[in-house]
Amino acid sequence: MASDKAVELDAALGSNTVQHRETQGEESDKFLSYFRPCIIPVHSHSPSHMEGSRNKSSQTTMFSCEGEHVARVTEVVFSRSSLDHKGVFIVDTASKIFVFSGCNSSVQTRAKALDVVRHLKENRHSGRCEIAAIGGAICSCFLHKSGWKGDNSCSFYLSMIAEDGKLVGDSDAGEFWNLFGGYAPIPRDLLEAVSMNMPLEKLFWINKRTLVPMEAHLLDREILNSDRSYILDCSTEIFLWMGMTTLVSERKTSVTALEDYVHSQGRSSAVRTVIMTEGHETDDFKLHFQHWPKIVEMKLYDAGREKVAAIFKHHGYDVTEIPEHEPQQLISCNGSLKVWLVDCGCTTLLSTEEQEKLYTGDCYIVQYSYVEDGKDYHLFFAWYGKNSIKEDSVATASLMSSLANSVKGHPVVAQVFDGREPELFFSIFKSLIIFKGGRSAAYKNHVVQKSDRNGCHQKDEVALFHVQALRHDCVQAIQVDLVATSLNSSHCYILQDHSSFFIWLGSLSSPSDHNMLDRMMNKLCPFKQSLLVREGSEPDDFWKVLGGRSEYSKEKRVKGWPADRHLYACRFEQGLLKVKEVFSFCQDDLATEETLVLDCNNEIYVWVGLHSDVTSKEQALNIGKMFLQDGILHDRRSIETTVYIITEGDEPAFFTDFFKWDSSKQSSMVGNSFERKLALLKGLSPKLETPDRSMRRPSLRRPGVSSETSTPEHQQQRPTAARRAFGSASAGRFARERSPAAAPTASPSTPSPRSRSSSSTSTPTAVARQLFPASLHASEAVHALSNSTSRRR
C-alpha cells in the first residue's frame, strides 16, 4: 500500500522525485539527518504509549548511540553485557543520566551522544536531572591493553587517571557500576573482518514482474530505454530506474517486482532501495555508468519569460517596469585595500593608483581589512593570472600565508583564478582593470625568450574591454581577445583604436552597466572622447578594428538558481583524501576536531577546527585542491574554482550566512567538542581560550613541545612552515604522524620528547601531569601512556 501511494504521489508531483526505502535500524544518514537530534523508536502502536513515555523517567533505560554527524540511537538490554569499547551508551535513571564512552569511540560520537542526553533531559525529565560522564571503559580498556594485571604500577596509573578529574569521577563511576551490581572488566572487542571484494553490479530489465538479466561488461547510458524499467543491484544499494514514458500502472508493477527481488535475496533489512524516474537520477546512480551525458537545463529566461510576462500584465504591471534585483552586499565597503605584486619569490606593495590594475601574466596578493560586528577582519586573496609564470604561482600561496599570519584580528585566505573571480573579489575594488601582459620580471623574461608580445596591452594601441558593474560604485573592465566573437548581447564593451574609442551597448545589457561606462572611460583614457554605438548600428570602422564581422552570443544573460550546498567531512586514509557528506547540515556540525568542506558549486570553503590535524593554511589549500581534482565530486569541478580557508573562531559574515548562525555558540572554549558540550550541559561556566593568529594554544601543550614566546629572533631560527602554524604546535606534531600532507617537523633546536623527559623532574606527579594534561582526551591518554612506557623500556 505504501509503495503504491508513493508512486501515485510521485506522478502527481510530475515524476520529479526520488523515492527512498528506509528500514528501521538500517536508516541512512540522510534520512536520520531530518530528525534532530535523533529518532528513538517507541515500541507501541497504540495512543497509550504517550502516557507511558511520561512515566519512563521513573524507569532505567539503556541506549546505544553511534554516528559522528547523526545520532543512531537504539534501545538495548539494560545489562553489562550490552557495553563494549566501540560505542557510547546512555543509561537513563530516575534522577541522573549517565554517559558511558567506550575507549575506542570517537570524540565526535561522544559529542553527538550528548545531544541525545540533552533531548532526554528536556523531554523525559523536564530539564531537572543530573548528568554524569563515565570513563570506566577507559580503565577496562587500559587493563586489557597494558598487559598489567593487578600489580602496583597498574594501580598507580589508574589512580592517576582518576586524579585528573575529567576522565573518571569516583562518585559517578561508583554509582554507575552499582547499577550493574559492581565493576567488572568489559571483554575486548572482536576484530571485524573487512571485505576487500568490490561489489558486482547486476542489471535487469522488468518484463511484467519478471526480471530479465542484461549482459553488459560496462554499463552505459544508452542501454536504458525510456519505455522500460530497470533494476541495478549494487550489493548494498539497489536502484530502480523507470523510463519517462512508462505508465503509472507499469511503475507500480516495477516497484512490486523490486520488493519481491529484495525479499527473495534475503536482504530486506540490510539493503537500501532508491527509486527514480528518467531525467532525475541521483549522482550515486550515475557513477555506475561509464558515460553519462550532462543534461543542459533549459534557461529560465527562455522557458518562462512569456508566462511571467502574462502574469504581470494580468495584475496591471508593465514588464519593462520591473526593477532589477539589487545585488546583496557581501562585505563592508569601508575597508582598506592593499595589493602586492609577486615577483621572483618576493612581494612589492603597489601604489593606490596601480593597485586597481592587474595583469594576466602576473600573480598578486590582495588584502582587504574591514570591521564587522566590532571585530577586525583581514581577507587575503591570492590572484593567479591565466598567463602567469609557474615560479610566481608556486610562491604566491606561501607568501599569502605568511602575510595572513602576521596580522592581528581574524584572517581569511582564498585563492582566485583569472576569469573565475567571485563577486566578493570584485566588490572590494571600487574599480578594477585587468590588462593582458605582465609587470613581473619573470613574465618579462618569458616574453623575451618567446619573442611574443601578441596580446600584451600597449598604451595607445588597439584593445577590447568587457565592462561590468556589480553596484553603482563597483565597476570592472577586463581586456578580452580582439575579435568579434568576444562580444555578447548581454554586455557592454569599450573598443580602443589607438586614440579613438567606441562604447558598444549590447541590446540585452543592463542599465546599471550603461551608467558605469563613463566612469570606466575616465580610468582607461581620461580626457578622451568616445563614440556611443548600439548593437545593430555599428559603423564599418568598428568591425574593421575587430578584424571583420563574426557570429557572437546573443542570448540573454540570466543568473540561474543557486546550486544546492553540500557539506563534507574530510579525513585521510592511507594517504588519500576521503570525504563523507554531512546531510541537513547546521552550525553544530562544525566540530572542532574536524576539517570540513562547504561546496557552493562556484566556490568552496575549507573550514578548519582548532583541534584538527591541519596545521597550515597551505595544507588547507591543498585539501581544497584535492577535493576539486581527485574525483571526489560527482561532477568533475574545475581546479580553478575559488577556495576559501576559514578557521574556527574567524568565520566572516559571508560564510556564516550559509548557516542559521548563533554567535553565542561560537565560543573558544577549552577542550574538544565532547568536553565543551558536557560543560554546557552541566551548566558550568565555560573556560575560554583565546588563541593568537598563529593558532598555538599553550593550554593544550603536550610533552616535548616548546612553549617559549614567539619573538622575531626565534622565528628566524625556525623553519618557514613552523612559523606558518595553523593549528596548535601539539596538534601539528600529532598531525605530522598521521597526515601525509602535514607540515615539516619542528626545528632541531627544539628539545625532543625523550631529551625533555630526561631533563625534567621524574616524580610520579610530574610524570602524571606530563602524560595527562587537563584537556587530553581519555583515549589519547591511554595511547600516550602506552607510547611513553614503551619509550622508557
Buried (B, 14 or more C-beta within 10 A) or exposed (E): EEBEEBBEEBBEEEBEBBBBBEEEEEBBBBBBBEEBBBBBEEEEEEEEEEEEBEEBBEEEBBBBBBBBBBBBBBBBEBEBEBBBBBBBBBBBBEEBBBBBBBBBBBBBBBBBBBBBBBBBBEBBBEEEBBBBBBBBBBBBBBBBBBEBEEEEEBEEBBEBBBBBEBBBBEEBBEBBBEBBEEBEBBEEBEEEEEEEEEEEBBBBBBEEEEBEEBEEEEBEEEEBEEEBBBBBBBBEBBBBBBBEEBEBEBBBBBBBBBBEBBEEEEBBEEBBBBBBBBEBBEEEBBEBBEEBEEEEEEBBBEEEBEEBBEEBEEEEEEEEEEEEEEBEEBBBEEBEBBBBBBBEEEBEEBEEEEBBBBBBBBBBBBBBBBEBEEEBBBBBBBBBBEBBBEBBBEBBBBBBBBBBBEBEEBBBBBBBBBEBBBBBBBBBBBBBBBBBBBBBEBBBEBBEEEEEEEBBBEEEEBBBBBBBBBBEEBBBBBBBEBEBEBBBBBBBBBBBBEEBBBBBBBEBBBEBBBEBBEBBBEBBBEEEEBEEBEBEEBEEEBEEBBEEEEEBBEEBBEEEEEEEBBBBBBBBEEEEBEBBBBBBBBBBBBBBBBBBBBBBBBBBBBBBBBBBBBBBBBBBBBBBBBBBBEEBBEEEBEEBBBBBBBBBBBBBBBBBEBBEBEEEEBEBBBBBBBBBBBBBBEEEEEBEBEBEBBBBBBBBBBBBBBEEEBEEEBBEEBBEBBBBBBBBBBBBBBBBEEBEBBBEBBEEEBBEBEEBBEEEEEEEEEBBBBBBBBBBBBBBBBBBBBEBBEEEE
